Amino acid sequence: MSTNLIASLRKQLPSIYGEHLPDEIRYRRADGQDVVVPLEVATVDELAFAIQTANAESLALGRRRTALEELHTEVRKRAARGADRIADVSWED
């Protein structure tokens, strides 16, 4: 792997993003197989696929976070407190 190329790319990108540039990109093919490609040999299409995969993961993470937030709101409405177990919360209205 050419660390010089990646180091150069990191310097050329705005500092807030450059430090997050990975050495490898990962994407999922249509058949579900994960593909890992060193960034230095990745094609532009593979980069686009990696962006799509990261976006799908981000959306799934957002949905999970929202579900947890909604659960937290609901248990608080039912007077549950920090040490209470979810299973012990009264779910009857």
ChimeraX attribute file (.defattr): number of C-alpha atoms within 10 A of each C-alpha:
attribute: neighborCount
match mode: 1-to-1
recipient: residues
	/A:1	11
	/A:2	11
	/A:3	10
	/A:4	10
	/A:5	13
	/A:6	18
	/A:7	14
	/A:8	11
	/A:9	15
	/A:10	18
	/A:11	13
	/A:12	11
	/A:13	13
	/A:14	10
	/A:15	10
	/A:16	8
	/A:17	11
	/A:18	16
	/A:19	13
	/A:20	10
	/A:21	14
	/A:22	12
	/A:23	15
	/A:24	15
	/A:25	20
	/A:26	19
	/A:27	20
	/A:28	16
	/A:29	13
	/A:30	7
	/A:31	6
	/A:32	8
	/A:33	9
	/A:34	11
	/A:35	13
	/A:36	14
	/A:37	16
	/A:38	13
	/A:39	19
	/A:40	16
	/A:41	11
	/A:42	14
	/A:43	11
	/A:44	9
	/A:45	9
	/A:46	20
	/A:47	16
	/A:48	12
	/A:49	18
	/A:50	22
	/A:51	15
	/A:52	14
	/A:53	18
	/A:54	16
	/A:55	12
	/A:56	12
	/A:57	12
	/A:58	12
	/A:59	12
	/A:60	12
	/A:61	12
	/A:62	12
	/A:63	12
	/A:64	12
	/A:65	12
	/A:66	12
	/A:67	12
	/A:68	12
	/A:69	11
	/A:70	12
	/A:71	13
	/A:72	15
	/A:73	12
	/A:74	14
	/A:75	18
	/A:76	13
	/A:77	10
	/A:78	14
	/A:79	10
	/A:80	17
	/A:81	13
	/A:82	8
	/A:83	6
	/A:84	11
	/A:85	10
	/A:86	14
	/A:87	7
	/A:88	8
	/A:89	15
	/A:90	11
	/A:91	10
	/A:92	5
	/A:93	4
